[in-house]
């Protein structure tokens, strides 16, 4: 019999660090279903090794749109970078839904708690994140955003990353955050142990965006 499943959900890591993509594969493995769409994690080879500055974020927009256009088989796209680079551009040329992990992560955090906090990779990221949250109209529910001041690569596989996450997440919890949002796709593998350590909800935005994409695709094919 022919395969009647929807086309794959493409989860695109816009940086060129394959260790980050490997973390996405692990974080999304439980989302695979026998009759649902395949979840395919891709690395944008043209991207910088880590997206930390506005220039890094802007530099991936055109390569992202080219990748999206090259995959007409996809049923949805997820841009797996917390700055949501190229989100508007990709939506403008894609015939299928495109999800940004910051948008999805923030909405999921607010669905789980009244107030939320964000753990950023580094200080320069925060201004970009706040612009997106201002556009969303949600700054009133943000208790704060605290940077780890580490590289994207360190968050994915650094030896001291988890201890910094506990320290930073604890500070946000103490400010009243009922949900902690991981502000980088490279932090995905830390979600569950961090939630156990902090005693509050911890949201991995890649999982949040993929869950939205999966629900959207399945609902469209009922």
Secondary structure, DSSP 8 states (H G I E B T S, - for coil): ----S---EEEEE-SS-HHHHHHHHHHHGGG--SSS--EEEEE-TTS-SS--SHHHHHHTHHHHHHHHHT-TT-SEEEE-STT-TTHHHHHHH-SSEEEEHHHHHHHHHHHH-SSEEEEESSHHHHHHHHHHHHHHT-GGGEEEEEE----HHHHHH-TTHHHHHHHHHHHHHHTT-SEEEEESGGGGGGHHHHHHHHSSEEEEHHHHHHHHHHHHHHHHT-
